[in-house]
Amino acid sequence: MLRVNDLHVYYGAIHALKGLSFSVERGELVTVLGANGAGKTTTLKTLSGLLRPASGSIELDGRALEKIEAHEIVRRGVAHVPEGRKVLPRFTVLENLRVGAYARSGVIAAELDFVFEMFPRLKERQKQYAGTLSGGEQQMLAIGRALMAKPRLLLLDEPSMGLAPKIVEQILENIRAINKAGVTVLLVEQNAAMALAISHRGYVLETGTVILEGAASELAGNDLVRQAYLGG
């Protein structure tokens, strides 16, 4: 479904992605691991059109994305949940969700029902201002807002950041359920153990390139991964 080949991305003079190549098959849930500065967030921003690569290619179902504007990438079926949630605090939950459907035309009732099925708490709080929600509820809203675009590929950047362990477990179970419902997921996540537990495959990034890849179970048992990310 997604093919990234020899991607190079710069922040000014900083070479953030150095020949990055990887793939995601339709229906997969794939985790990307790496230390701070490894290029994980840069990867997602480049896939969603917020950053432009200096060279390399990105293909979604065989169609090039690397020169496409971000709003058009959304229309092609890619939605990005950024690090830090970025909900609109003075909009209600329902208004935030409707913003997520801005690139859609026609009735959005089915997508709204799907979001409320995945996150019943959002239905309970749909008239509440987003800024008054808890951190976990805001993360649910950020994911729900992305789902309103009816994505085929969902990009998630550190969805567990700053959340209590019980809420993290719930959010990751929600992500697993979204994937089982047919949405392909590319997940960047600091909680490596839980991310690998729900994923099919994974990649490990270091200084802007892939240094390890494999089935999630294989990575969970890899000595380097265990020492660096699993505390063992």
N, C-alpha and C positions, 0 to 999 in steps of 0.2 A: 504493500500500500504506500509506504513512505520509503524513499531512497535518498540518502544523503551521501554525496561523494566528494571527497577532497575539499572540504569546506574550510576557507580561510576568512577570518573576521578580525578586524582591528578596532580598538578604541584609541583613536589618535595614533600614537607610536606603539601602543601595546598590542602585541599579537595574541589575541585572546583564544582563537580557534586555529589550530595548526594542522590542516589537512584532515579534518574530522570526517569519518565515514561510518555509517551505520544504517540499519534498516529496521522497519517495523512492519510486520505482516498484518493483514486485515484480521480483526478480532482479538489481537494480542493485547496483553497488559505488560508493558516493558518498563523497567526501572532503570534510571541513570543515577549512579553513585559517583561520589568524588568529593574531595576536600574543598573548602572555600577557595575560590579562585581557579578551580579546575576547568571552568567553562560551561557549567550546567545551565545557569540562567541565560547566559549568552546564546547557548544552543536553542533554547525555547524561544527567545526573543527573535532570533534569526528565522526560525521556522514560521513564526507568526507574522513576519514582515516588519517588526519594530526595529530591526537592524538589517542592514544590507551587507551581504558578503562581498569581500574583495574578489574572490574567485571560488570556483566549485559549483556544484549543482544540488538542487533540492527538487525532487519529483514526488508528486502525489498522484497515484494511479497513472503514472507515465506522463503527467503534465508538469511542466516546469513552474516552480513557485518563486525562484530566487529574485526575479525582477518584478514581481507582482505586489501591488499595494496591499497594506494590511486588511483594509475593509473587503477587498476582493478575495483574499485568502479565507476570510470568514465565510464568504458566500460559497467558496469551493469546499467547505466542510471542515475547517480547522478552527477550533476555539481554544483560547489560552486563558487559564486561570493564573494570574500573576502572583508572585511572592508578595505577602502582605495584604492579600484579599482585595484591596482597592474598591470596596463598596462605596456607594454614594450615600453619605451619612444623613443628608437631609431629604432623601427620597425614602418612601416607604419600601417595605420588602417587595410588594407587588410592583411598584414603579421600577425598582432595580431590575426585577425579572423582565419587565417589558422592555427596558433598555437593552437587555441581552438579545432581544428578538429584532433589533433595529434593521438588520440586513434581510429580514424575512418579509415576505408579502403574504397576505391572506390570513386565515384564522390560525391562532396560536394556542387554542384551547387544549389540544392534545399534548403539546409540549409542557404547558402549565400543569396539566394533570400528572404528567410523568415526573416533573420536579416535585410536586406535592406528595406523590407516592414515595419518592426516594427520601424526601425530607419533610415528614409530617409537621415538624415544628415550624417550618416556614409558612405552612398553611394556617397554623394557629396564629402566627404573628404577621400575617400579610399586610395589615394596616399599620403596623408599628414602624417607626423610623429606623432605618438600618443602623444609624449611629448609636442606638440604645440597645442593640443586641449584644450578647456575650461574644467572646472571641470565636467559640465553636460555632455559634449560630451565624456569625458573619462569614465563616469559612463555608458553611453550608450554602449560604446565599451566593457567595462568589462562584461556587461550583454550579449551583442552580441557574445563575444568570448565564453562564457559558452554555449550559444545556439548552437554554431557550433558543440558541442559534441552530439547534438540531445538528450538532457536529457529527461527522463520521470519525474524526480524530480529535481527542481531547488532550490538551497539554496542561499538566498540573505542576506548578512550581512550589515545592515545600508546603504542602497543605497542612502538615502537622505542626508547623512552627508556632511556638508560644502557647500550645494547647496542653491541657492536663492529659495524663496518660489514658484515662477512660474515654475522653472525647476523641483522642487520636485513634484509638481502636475503632470507635464508631465511624469516624470519617473514612478510615481505610476500608472498613466493611462496606460503606456506601460506594466507594470507588470500585470495589470488587463487583458490587451489584450492578453498577452502571456498565461495567465492562461485560458482564454476563447478559445484559440487556441488548448488547450488540454494538456498543461504542468502543472503538479502539482507543487505548490510553497509553500515553507516554508520560511517565511519572518521574519527577525529580524529587527526592525525598531524603531528609536527614536521618530518619528512623529506618536504618538499613534493614534491620531484622524483620520488622513488620512489613516493609515494602517488598522484600524478597519473598515473604510468606504468601503474599497475594499475587505475585507476578509470575508470568510465564518465563521471561528471559530478562537479562540485565546486561548493562554495560558499565564499566568503570572508567571514568575520565581522569586524566592527570595532565596538567598544563596544556589543555586544549586538544587532546587527542585520546583515542581509545587505547587503553593498555590491557584491558581484560574484557571478555565477553563470554556469554554462555547461558545455559539454563539457570533459572533462579536457584534451584537446589544445588547446582554445581558451585555457583558463586558463594552461596551460604556456607559451603564446606571448604572453600579455598582459604589457605592459611593467610595469604596477604589480605584478603577481604576481612577475615575474622579478626586479624590483629588491628587493622586500620579502622574498621567500621562497626564491628560487632563486639568489640571489647573482650576478645578471647584469643 
